[in-house]
Amino acid sequence: GPALDAIVAERVMGLPHVRRMPGEAWSIYSACQHTECADPVPLYSTDIGAAWSVLERMRERGYDWVLCHTYDTPPRYVATLQVTAGVQPGTDVIAATMPLAICIAALQAMEQFA
């Protein structure tokens, strides 16, 4: 959801000035810090297009990734992120949606391999 999206924006995407003003949605503020200068935080955990940008950012940081789904009903989605050199085990996440699996795997990888 929105709080997870904000954490991904900060910790994975490296976006500065992510915060939530009272009564407002999570936003990315420019240096001026005015509400009219803010952009909404992308919906990383629910939109596959936004989640794909997380994978691309992780690739820039030296991670390989594998995505797949289970044949359960309903299906579950798996995201695996691993340091490209492959010397450390990857981080696997199973979630109800692919964007959610991607976001959680990225956050875990950032913490595990930092």
Secondary structure, DSSP 8 states (H G I E B T S, - for coil): -HHHHHHHHHHTS--SSEEE-TTS-EEE--TT--GGG-EE---TTT-HHHHHHHHHHHHHTTEEEEEEE--SSS--EEEEEEETT--S--EEEEESSHHHHHHHHHHHHHHH--
